[in-house]
Amino acid sequence: MLEGVRESYRSGRPLEWIRVHDLPDFVYFDHSIHVAKGVGCASCHGRVDDMPLTWRVATLHMDWASTASATRQ
């Protein structure tokens, strides 16, 4: 699984990333509000530390975010 990383290091070529979330260019989320409120990364992005390959846990679309925020309150 790490051979791609090793080859990138050896060759000097950057890794090819595959987007998990492909949101429009105008979308920007300042994570500081979540950090300040104690909302952990896993709440939106899942347990990335347990994923052998990263996958999408939630859409991160506005309707999902509004529902998730209302559920936490």
C-alpha positions as a printed NumPy array, in Angstrom:
array([[  0.   ,   0.   ,   0.   ],
       [  2.886,   2.402,   0.637],
       [  4.79 ,   1.592,  -2.538],
       [  3.262,   4.607,  -4.278],
       [  4.615,   6.867,  -1.52 ],
       [  8.054,   5.281,  -1.754],
       [  8.132,   5.639,  -5.541],
       [  7.086,   9.277,  -5.266],
       [  9.945,   9.886,  -2.857],
       [ 12.495,   8.076,  -5.041],
       [ 11.434,   9.706,  -8.297],
       [ 10.617,  13.181,  -6.973],
       [  7.207,  13.049,  -8.699],
       [  4.261,  14.162,  -6.558],
       [  1.658,  11.665,  -5.444],
       [ -1.57 ,  11.553,  -7.437],
       [ -4.378,  12.368,  -5.039],
       [ -7.927,  11.168,  -5.571],
       [-10.43 ,  13.604,  -4.117],
       [-12.782,  12.169,  -1.554],
       [-14.896,  15.344,  -1.477],
       [-15.146,  17.338,  -4.698],
       [-16.96 ,  20.465,  -3.585],
       [-17.413,  23.53 ,  -5.828],
       [-14.559,  26.059,  -5.878],
       [-16.644,  28.681,  -4.056],
       [-17.097,  26.404,  -1.038],
       [-14.79 ,  27.128,   1.87 ],
       [-15.166,  25.836,   5.394],
       [-13.251,  27.421,   8.245],
       [-12.687,  24.515,  10.643],
       [-11.918,  26.837,  13.571],
       [-15.574,  27.003,  14.648],
       [-15.668,  23.212,  14.988],
       [-12.35 ,  23.225,  16.836],
       [-13.62 ,  25.925,  19.221],
       [-16.856,  23.996,  19.88 ],
       [-15.03 ,  20.692,  20.438],
       [-16.468,  18.979,  17.35 ],
       [-13.966,  16.304,  16.369],
       [-12.818,  15.601,  12.815],
       [-14.46 ,  12.144,  12.885],
       [-17.893,  13.775,  13.219],
       [-17.74 ,  14.829,   9.568],
       [-14.86 ,  12.874,   8.065],
       [-15.247,   9.554,   9.876],
       [-12.483,   7.633,  11.653],
       [ -9.808,   8.271,   9.024],
       [ -7.229,   6.765,  11.377],
       [ -9.049,   3.415,  11.077],
       [ -9.424,   3.507,   7.265],
       [ -6.866,   1.591,   5.205],
       [ -7.988,   3.796,   2.295],
       [ -9.961,   6.975,   2.868],
       [-13.596,   7.033,   1.758],
       [-16.47 ,   9.478,   2.   ],
       [-18.497,   9.144,   5.187],
       [-20.845,  12.092,   4.559],
       [-21.703,  14.338,   1.615],
       [-20.72 ,  17.577,   3.4  ],
       [-23.48 ,  19.286,   1.408],
       [-25.283,  22.148,   3.12 ],
       [-28.446,  20.139,   3.864],
       [-26.344,  17.434,   5.529],
       [-24.343,  20.031,   7.496],
       [-27.489,  21.805,   8.709],
       [-29.043,  18.538,   9.883],
       [-25.803,  17.401,  11.564],
       [-25.443,  20.75 ,  13.333],
       [-29.055,  20.73 ,  14.554],
       [-28.629,  17.165,  15.83 ],
       [-25.593,  18.136,  17.93 ],
       [-27.354,  21.017,  19.658]])
